[in-house]
Amino acid sequence: MELDNAQETPSREDSSLCGEISPPVLEQAFSKILHCLTGPVARRGNARDVALKDLGDLIEATECDRLFEGSGAHLREMSETLGQVAKALEQYAAPPKEEEGGGARHSEVVEKAATVGLLFLKLLERVETAKNSLVGPAWQTGLHHLAGPVYIFAVTHSLEQPWTTPRSREVAREVLTLLLQVTECGSVAGFLSGEKEDEKGRLSVILGLLKPNLNKESWKNNPAIKHVFSWTLQQVTRPWLSQHLERVLPASLLISDDYQTENKILGVHCLHHIVLNVAVLLCLLDLFPILEKTVHWKGDGARPTTHCDEVLQLILTHMEPEHRLLLRRTYARNLPAFVKRLGILTVRHLKRLERVIIGYLEVYDGPEEEARLKILETLKLLMQHTWPRISCRLVVLLKALLKLICDIARDPSLTPQSVKSALLQEATDCLILLDCCSQGRVKGLLAKIPQSCEDSKVVNCIRKVQQISEGAPYDGT
């Protein structure tokens, strides 16, 4: 492949000249190589082989700071182009469909993987050099686009599979090791979930890249995808896996539902890992919509009950008479998720929820007050989702909340002050919502309490409800 005029790819001997090429021209050179790897020209003769050689020469000859030079739109465009080149390389080295070629095609994949692996090593070395020499986030912007495709390539060819050999696995593992070094991650788990609590990790990016190849029509086009997904999933544990449940559960179900025993086993292993690392009830809540895809309400008559309705009904049945604090906390901990999932349809369970909420608010739950805090969260969600049905329950809910506020204000136990403050705040928020649901009636019913009550904490809560209901800012006194 020839890159004419200023776009000609520099040779290794011309590395001194390459440092003088402007960033826009360098970006054009990478774009032209990308076109030769992915465009119609890629099907002509040895066009891809030439493009790969040119890419290697270009990476070696380009000074690291040129790859991530500039800022704003140019840096973004250059980084996106590098990411597209990396994605094209990963797809170039991917194994073919299982029915296309068998052993003969696998030997081609091994050769491609070795070539691409060396290119990725060169590119990551440039990033590592840039990281140590550049000031600012420029190299991080480039790495953000490179990391996903490089990771998928490394996992695809580092596993012991028909399309890999000891040599190709060694190269792929070198790529993965260097990727972790460049991203400053001590492990694959840290790379995916984040090394620190405030770090986001790259699992979302990886799942986004895998998603187009993990649907019913496409997941068998690349036999490596299911293994990359499964291996990646196994690296992520609690509590990080919960936030990705909606993305990993459908793929796991898809693989487990296949007619091939190998895929069934792989899918079951994925599901088992999910169950072990995600709260079971939350896992069920995400599973229900998938199981109920065929249930549609046509507008005639009552909506059909769902699995979620049935499970909530069962939980409420056990919650009402339960007196053991540990079980009460467990039930209360999961109740808000059901109200969120059902939304307005929670009205079906309103009477039983009311009894449970009032009953649980009356019972001291220990120093952390986990059950009562979760019940107050449930009550807030209930009022937000079913507000038209709340006004008729005004008196019952108002009495329960005022009793709770008085109990907490006079509580002589060893409950930490921070927990008491949280309970008072949540109860006050519930009163404010109750006032909104009853068109301001709560404010009227509470009007005389500050005149007769001597407890400053109780009066403080009442004033907050009155001031916020009137639209005035709350001064905290």
C-alpha positions as CSV (number, residue, x, y, z in Angstrom):
1,M,0.0,0.0,0.0
2,E,1.3,3.4,-0.9
3,L,0.4,6.6,1.0
4,D,1.2,9.3,-1.5
5,N,2.6,12.7,-0.8
6,A,2.5,13.8,2.8
7,Q,0.4,10.7,3.7
8,E,3.2,8.2,2.7
9,T,3.9,5.9,5.6
10,P,7.3,6.6,7.0
11,S,9.9,3.8,7.0
12,R,12.0,2.9,10.0
13,E,14.9,4.8,8.5
14,D,12.8,7.9,8.3
15,S,11.9,8.0,12.0
16,S,13.5,11.4,12.4
17,L,11.3,12.8,9.7
18,C,8.2,11.2,11.2
19,G,8.5,13.3,14.3
20,E,7.9,16.3,12.1
21,I,4.7,15.0,10.5
22,S,1.8,17.1,11.7
23,P,-0.9,15.3,13.8
24,P,-3.6,15.8,11.1
25,V,-1.5,14.0,8.5
26,L,-0.7,11.2,11.0
27,E,-4.4,10.8,11.7
28,Q,-5.0,10.6,7.9
29,A,-2.3,7.9,7.6
30,F,-4.0,5.8,10.3
31,S,-7.4,6.4,8.6
32,K,-6.0,5.1,5.3
33,I,-4.7,2.0,6.9
34,L,-8.1,1.5,8.6
35,H,-9.7,1.7,5.2
36,C,-7.4,-0.9,3.8
37,L,-8.2,-3.2,6.8
38,T,-12.0,-2.8,6.7
39,G,-13.1,-1.3,3.4
40,P,-13.8,-3.1,0.0
41,V,-10.1,-2.9,-0.8
42,A,-9.4,-5.4,2.1
43,R,-10.8,-8.2,-0.1
44,R,-8.2,-7.6,-2.9
45,G,-5.2,-9.8,-2.9
46,N,-2.7,-9.1,-0.1
47,A,-4.1,-5.6,0.7
48,R,-4.5,-6.5,4.3
49,D,-1.0,-7.9,4.6
50,V,0.5,-4.8,3.2
51,A,-1.7,-2.6,5.5
52,L,-0.5,-4.6,8.5
53,K,3.1,-4.1,7.5
54,D,2.6,-0.4,6.9
55,L,0.8,-0.1,10.3
56,G,3.8,-1.8,12.1
57,D,6.2,0.6,10.3
58,L,4.1,3.6,11.2
59,I,3.8,2.7,14.8
60,E,7.6,2.1,15.1
61,A,8.5,5.3,13.3
62,T,6.1,7.6,15.1
63,E,7.2,9.3,18.2
64,C,4.9,8.5,21.1
65,D,4.0,12.2,21.7
66,R,2.8,12.5,18.1
67,L,0.2,9.8,18.7
68,F,-1.5,11.8,21.5
69,E,-0.5,15.3,20.6
70,G,-3.0,18.2,20.6
71,S,-6.3,18.6,22.4
72,G,-10.0,19.0,21.8
73,A,-11.4,17.7,18.6
74,H,-8.1,16.5,17.0
75,L,-7.1,14.5,20.1
76,R,-10.6,12.9,20.1
77,E,-10.5,12.1,16.4
78,M,-7.0,10.6,16.6
79,S,-8.0,8.5,19.6
80,E,-11.2,7.3,18.0
81,T,-9.2,6.3,14.8
82,L,-6.7,4.4,16.9
83,G,-9.6,2.6,18.6
84,Q,-11.2,1.7,15.3
85,V,-7.9,0.4,14.0
86,A,-7.6,-1.7,17.2
87,K,-11.1,-3.0,16.7
88,A,-10.3,-3.9,13.1
89,L,-7.2,-5.8,14.2
90,E,-9.2,-7.7,16.8
91,Q,-11.8,-8.7,14.3
92,Y,-9.2,-9.6,11.7
93,A,-7.6,-12.2,14.1
94,A,-11.0,-13.6,15.3
95,P,-11.7,-17.3,14.6
96,P,-14.2,-18.1,11.9
97,K,-17.6,-19.9,12.4
98,E,-17.2,-23.4,13.7
99,E,-18.5,-24.9,10.5
100,E,-16.2,-22.9,8.2
101,G,-12.9,-24.5,7.7
102,G,-12.0,-26.3,10.9
103,G,-8.3,-27.0,11.4
104,A,-7.1,-25.4,8.2
105,R,-8.7,-22.1,9.1
106,H,-7.5,-22.4,12.7
107,S,-3.8,-22.4,11.5
108,E,-4.6,-19.1,9.6
109,V,-6.0,-17.7,12.9
110,V,-2.9,-18.6,14.7
111,E,-0.7,-16.7,12.2
112,K,-3.0,-13.7,12.3
113,A,-3.1,-13.7,16.1
114,A,0.7,-13.7,16.2
115,T,0.9,-10.7,13.8
116,V,-1.8,-8.7,15.5
117,G,-0.4,-9.5,18.9
118,L,3.0,-8.0,18.0
119,L,1.2,-4.9,16.6
120,F,-0.7,-4.5,19.9
121,L,2.5,-4.9,21.9
122,K,4.2,-2.1,19.8
123,L,1.1,0.1,20.2
124,L,0.9,-0.4,24.0
125,E,4.6,0.2,24.3
126,R,4.1,3.6,22.7
127,V,1.3,4.3,25.1
128,E,3.5,3.3,28.1
129,T,6.2,5.7,26.8
130,A,3.7,8.5,26.3
131,K,2.3,7.9,29.8
132,N,5.8,8.4,31.3
133,S,6.6,11.5,29.2
134,L,3.4,13.4,28.6
135,V,1.7,15.7,31.1
136,G,-2.1,15.7,31.1
137,P,-4.8,13.3,30.1
138,A,-3.9,12.9,26.4
139,W,-2.6,9.3,26.6
140,Q,-5.6,8.4,28.8
141,T,-7.9,9.5,26.0
142,G,-6.1,7.3,23.6
143,L,-6.0,4.4,25.9
144,H,-9.7,4.6,26.6
145,H,-10.4,3.7,23.0
146,L,-7.7,1.1,22.7
147,A,-8.2,-0.9,25.9
148,G,-11.5,-2.6,25.0
149,P,-10.5,-4.2,21.6
150,V,-7.0,-5.1,22.9
151,Y,-8.5,-6.8,25.9
152,I,-11.0,-8.9,23.8
153,F,-8.1,-9.9,21.5
154,A,-5.9,-10.9,24.5
155,V,-8.6,-13.1,26.1
156,T,-9.7,-14.6,22.8
157,H,-6.2,-15.9,22.1
158,S,-4.9,-16.6,25.6
159,L,-7.5,-19.4,26.4
160,E,-6.8,-22.9,25.4
161,Q,-9.0,-23.4,22.4
162,P,-8.8,-25.0,18.9
163,W,-7.8,-21.8,17.3
164,T,-4.8,-21.2,19.6
165,T,-1.4,-22.7,20.0
166,P,1.2,-22.4,22.9
167,R,3.0,-19.6,20.9
168,S,-0.2,-17.6,20.1
169,R,-1.4,-18.0,23.7
170,E,2.0,-16.7,24.9
171,V,1.8,-13.6,22.7
172,A,-1.8,-12.9,23.8
173,R,-0.8,-13.2,27.4
174,E,2.0,-10.8,26.9
175,V,-0.5,-8.4,25.4
176,L,-2.8,-8.8,28.4
177,T,0.1,-8.3,30.8
178,L,1.3,-5.1,29.1
179,L,-2.3,-3.8,28.9
180,L,-2.7,-4.2,32.7
181,Q,0.7,-2.5,33.2
182,V,-0.3,0.5,31.0
183,T,-3.7,0.8,32.7
184,E,-2.0,0.6,36.1
185,C,-4.1,-2.4,37.1
186,G,-2.8,-5.2,39.3
187,S,-5.3,-7.7,38.0
188,V,-7.9,-8.4,35.4
189,A,-10.5,-7.9,38.1
190,G,-9.1,-4.5,38.8
191,F,-9.1,-3.7,35.1
192,L,-12.8,-4.6,34.8
193,S,-14.2,-3.3,38.1
194,G,-11.7,-0.6,39.0
195,E,-8.7,-0.7,41.3
196,K,-10.3,1.7,43.8
197,E,-13.8,2.2,45.1
198,D,-14.3,5.5,43.1
199,E,-13.0,4.0,39.8
200,K,-15.5,2.9,37.3
201,G,-13.6,0.1,35.7
202,R,-13.9,-1.0,32.0
203,L,-16.5,-3.8,32.2
204,S,-19.2,-1.6,30.7
205,V,-17.0,-0.9,27.7
206,I,-16.1,-4.6,27.2
207,L,-19.8,-5.6,27.4
208,G,-20.7,-2.9,25.0
209,L,-18.1,-4.2,22.5
210,L,-19.3,-7.8,23.0
211,K,-23.1,-7.0,22.8
212,P,-23.5,-6.9,19.0
213,N,-22.1,-10.5,18.9
214,L,-24.1,-11.8,21.8
215,N,-27.6,-11.8,20.4
216,K,-29.7,-14.7,19.1
217,E,-28.7,-14.1,15.5
218,S,-25.0,-13.4,15.9
219,W,-23.5,-15.2,18.9
220,K,-22.3,-18.2,16.9
221,N,-20.6,-16.2,14.2
222,N,-17.5,-16.0,16.3
223,P,-16.9,-19.1,18.5
224,A,-14.6,-17.1,20.8
225,I,-17.3,-14.6,21.9
226,K,-19.0,-16.9,24.4
227,H,-15.7,-17.9,26.0
228,V,-14.6,-14.2,26.2
229,F,-17.9,-13.3,27.8
230,S,-17.8,-16.3,30.3
231,W,-14.2,-15.7,31.3
232,T,-14.7,-12.0,31.8
233,L,-17.9,-12.6,33.8
234,Q,-16.0,-14.9,36.2
235,Q,-13.5,-12.2,37.0
236,V,-16.1,-9.8,38.4
237,T,-17.6,-10.6,41.8
238,R,-19.8,-8.9,44.3
239,P,-20.6,-6.1,44.8
240,W,-19.5,-4.9,41.4
241,L,-21.4,-7.4,39.3
242,S,-24.9,-6.2,40.6
243,Q,-24.8,-3.0,38.6
244,H,-24.2,-5.0,35.3
245,L,-26.9,-7.6,35.9
246,E,-29.2,-6.4,33.2
247,R,-26.4,-6.8,30.6
248,V,-24.9,-10.1,31.7
249,L,-28.1,-12.1,32.5
250,P,-29.6,-12.2,29.0
251,A,-26.4,-13.4,27.4
252,S,-26.0,-16.1,30.1
253,L,-29.6,-17.3,29.5
254,L,-29.0,-17.2,25.7
255,I,-25.9,-19.5,26.0
256,S,-27.5,-21.9,28.5
257,D,-30.6,-22.3,26.3
258,D,-28.7,-23.7,23.3
259,Y,-29.1,-27.3,22.1
260,Q,-25.4,-28.1,22.3
261,T,-24.4,-29.6,25.7
262,E,-21.1,-27.6,25.7
263,N,-23.0,-24.3,25.5
264,K,-25.6,-25.4,28.0
265,I,-22.8,-26.1,30.5
266,L,-21.0,-22.9,29.8
267,G,-24.3,-20.9,30.2
268,V,-25.1,-22.7,33.5
269,H,-21.6,-21.8,34.8
270,C,-22.3,-18.1,34.0
271,L,-25.7,-18.2,35.7
272,H,-24.2,-19.9,38.8
273,H,-21.6,-17.2,39.0
274,I,-24.3,-14.5,38.8
275,V,-26.4,-16.1,41.5
276,L,-23.4,-16.3,43.8
277,N,-22.4,-12.7,43.3
278,V,-25.7,-10.9,43.0
279,A,-28.5,-10.6,45.6
280,V,-30.9,-13.4,44.7
281,L,-34.1,-11.3,44.9
282,L,-32.6,-8.5,42.8
283,C,-31.4,-11.2,40.3
284,L,-35.0,-12.5,40.1
285,L,-36.4,-9.0,39.5
286,D,-34.2,-8.7,36.4
287,L,-35.0,-12.2,35.3
288,F,-38.8,-11.7,35.5
289,P,-39.1,-9.3,32.5
290,I,-37.2,-11.8,30.4
291,L,-39.5,-14.7,31.4
292,E,-42.6,-12.5,30.9
293,K,-41.8,-11.2,27.4
294,T,-44.9,-12.9,26.0
295,V,-47.3,-11.4,28.5
296,H,-49.0,-8.3,27.0
297,W,-51.9,-6.4,28.4
298,K,-54.5,-5.5,25.7
299,G,-56.4,-3.0,27.8
300,D,-59.5,-5.1,28.3
301,G,-60.0,-6.1,31.9
302,A,-57.5,-6.2,34.7
303,R,-53.8,-6.5,34.0
304,P,-52.5,-10.1,34.4
305,T,-50.5,-10.7,37.6
306,T,-46.8,-11.3,37.1
307,H,-44.1,-13.3,38.8
308,C,-43.0,-10.2,40.6
309,D,-46.6,-9.8,42.0
310,E,-46.5,-13.4,43.2
311,V,-43.1,-13.1,44.9
312,L,-44.0,-9.8,46.6
313,Q,-47.3,-11.3,47.9
314,L,-45.3,-14.2,49.3
315,I,-42.8,-11.9,51.0
316,L,-45.5,-9.8,52.5
317,T,-47.2,-13.0,53.8
318,H,-44.0,-13.9,55.7
319,M,-43.2,-10.3,56.8
320,E,-46.4,-9.6,58.7
321,P,-46.0,-12.2,61.5
322,E,-42.2,-12.3,61.5
323,H,-40.6,-11.3,64.9
324,R,-37.0,-12.3,64.4
325,L,-35.0,-9.2,63.8
326,L,-32.5,-10.7,61.3
327,L,-35.3,-11.9,59.0
328,R,-37.2,-8.6,59.4
329,R,-34.0,-6.8,58.2
330,T,-33.6,-9.2,55.2
331,Y,-37.2,-8.7,54.1
332,A,-37.1,-4.9,54.6
333,R,-33.8,-4.6,52.7
334,N,-35.4,-6.0,49.5
335,L,-38.8,-4.4,49.7
336,P,-37.9,-1.1,47.9
337,A,-36.7,-3.0,44.8
338,F,-40.2,-4.6,44.4
339,V,-42.0,-1.2,44.7
340,K,-39.6,0.3,42.1
341,R,-40.1,-2.7,39.7
342,L,-44.0,-2.7,40.0
343,G,-44.4,1.1,40.0
344,I,-48.1,2.1,39.9
345,L,-49.0,-1.6,39.9
346,T,-48.0,-1.7,43.6
347,V,-51.6,-0.6,44.3
348,R,-52.5,-4.3,44.1
349,H,-50.6,-4.8,47.4
350,L,-51.4,-1.5,49.1
351,K,-53.4,-2.8,52.0
352,R,-50.9,-5.4,53.0
353,L,-48.0,-3.0,52.4
354,E,-49.7,-0.5,54.7
355,R,-50.0,-3.1,57.5
356,V,-46.4,-4.2,57.1
357,I,-45.0,-0.6,57.0
358,I,-46.9,0.4,60.2
359,G,-46.0,-2.8,62.0
360,Y,-42.3,-2.5,61.2
361,L,-42.1,1.2,62.1
362,E,-43.3,0.4,65.6
363,V,-40.4,-2.0,66.4
364,Y,-36.9,-1.0,67.5
365,D,-34.4,-2.7,65.2
366,G,-31.1,-2.4,67.0
367,P,-28.3,0.2,66.8
368,E,-28.2,0.4,63.0
369,E,-32.0,0.5,62.5
370,E,-31.7,-1.1,59.1
371,A,-35.2,-2.4,58.9
372,R,-36.9,0.8,59.8
373,L,-34.7,2.9,57.5
374,K,-35.6,0.5,54.6
375,I,-39.3,0.6,55.5
376,L,-39.2,4.4,55.4
377,E,-37.5,4.2,51.9
378,T,-40.3,1.8,50.9
379,L,-43.0,4.2,52.1
380,K,-41.5,7.1,50.2
381,L,-41.4,5.0,47.0
382,L,-44.9,3.8,47.6
383,M,-46.2,7.4,47.9
384,Q,-44.4,8.5,44.8
385,H,-45.8,5.6,42.7
386,T,-49.3,5.3,44.1
387,W,-50.0,8.9,45.2
388,P,-53.7,8.9,44.1
389,R,-54.5,6.2,46.6
390,I,-52.6,7.7,49.6
391,S,-54.9,10.5,50.7
392,C,-57.5,8.0,52.0
393,R,-54.7,6.6,54.2
394,L,-53.6,9.9,55.6
395,V,-54.6,9.5,59.2
396,V,-53.1,6.0,59.6
397,L,-49.8,6.9,58.0
398,L,-49.6,10.3,59.8
399,K,-50.1,8.7,63.2
400,A,-47.4,6.0,62.5
401,L,-44.9,8.6,61.3
402,L,-45.5,11.0,64.3
403,K,-45.2,8.1,66.7
404,L,-41.9,7.1,65.1
405,I,-40.5,10.7,65.3
406,C,-41.5,10.9,69.0
407,D,-40.0,7.5,69.8
408,I,-36.7,8.4,68.1
409,A,-36.5,11.9,69.7
410,R,-36.8,10.4,73.1
411,D,-34.8,7.2,72.5
412,P,-32.5,6.6,75.4
413,S,-30.7,3.6,73.8
414,L,-27.2,3.4,72.5
415,T,-28.3,4.0,68.9
416,P,-25.7,6.3,67.2
417,Q,-26.8,9.9,66.8
418,S,-26.1,9.6,63.0
419,V,-28.6,6.8,62.8
420,K,-31.2,8.7,64.8
421,S,-30.7,11.8,62.5
422,A,-31.2,9.6,59.4
423,L,-34.4,8.1,60.8
424,L,-35.8,11.6,61.6
425,Q,-34.8,12.9,58.2
426,E,-36.4,10.0,56.4
427,A,-39.6,10.3,58.5
428,T,-39.7,14.0,57.8
429,D,-39.3,13.4,54.1
430,C,-42.3,11.0,54.3
431,L,-44.4,13.6,56.0
432,I,-43.6,16.1,53.2
433,L,-44.6,13.6,50.6
434,L,-47.7,12.7,52.5
435,D,-48.6,16.4,52.6
436,C,-48.2,16.6,48.8
437,C,-50.4,13.5,48.3
438,S,-53.2,15.0,50.5
439,Q,-53.2,18.5,49.0
440,G,-51.7,20.1,52.1
441,R,-53.8,18.5,54.8
442,V,-50.8,17.3,56.8
443,K,-49.6,20.9,57.3
444,G,-53.0,21.8,58.7
445,L,-53.2,18.8,61.1
446,L,-49.7,19.6,62.4
447,A,-50.3,23.3,62.8
448,K,-50.9,23.3,66.6
449,I,-48.1,20.8,67.6
450,P,-45.2,23.3,67.8
451,Q,-47.3,25.3,70.4
452,S,-47.8,22.4,72.8
453,C,-44.8,20.1,72.2
454,E,-41.6,20.7,74.2
455,D,-39.3,18.4,72.4
456,S,-37.1,20.4,70.1
457,K,-36.4,17.5,67.8
458,V,-40.1,16.8,67.1
459,V,-40.8,20.5,66.7
460,N,-37.8,20.8,64.3
461,C,-39.3,18.0,62.1
462,I,-42.8,19.7,62.1
463,R,-41.4,23.1,61.2
464,K,-39.5,21.6,58.3
465,V,-42.7,20.1,56.9
466,Q,-44.5,23.4,57.3
467,Q,-41.8,25.5,55.8
468,I,-41.2,23.3,52.8
469,S,-44.9,22.9,52.2
470,E,-45.2,26.7,52.2
471,G,-42.2,27.0,49.8
472,A,-39.9,28.7,52.3
473,P,-36.3,27.6,52.7
474,Y,-35.6,25.4,55.7
475,D,-33.0,27.0,58.1
476,G,-32.4,23.9,60.2
477,T,-33.4,25.6,63.6
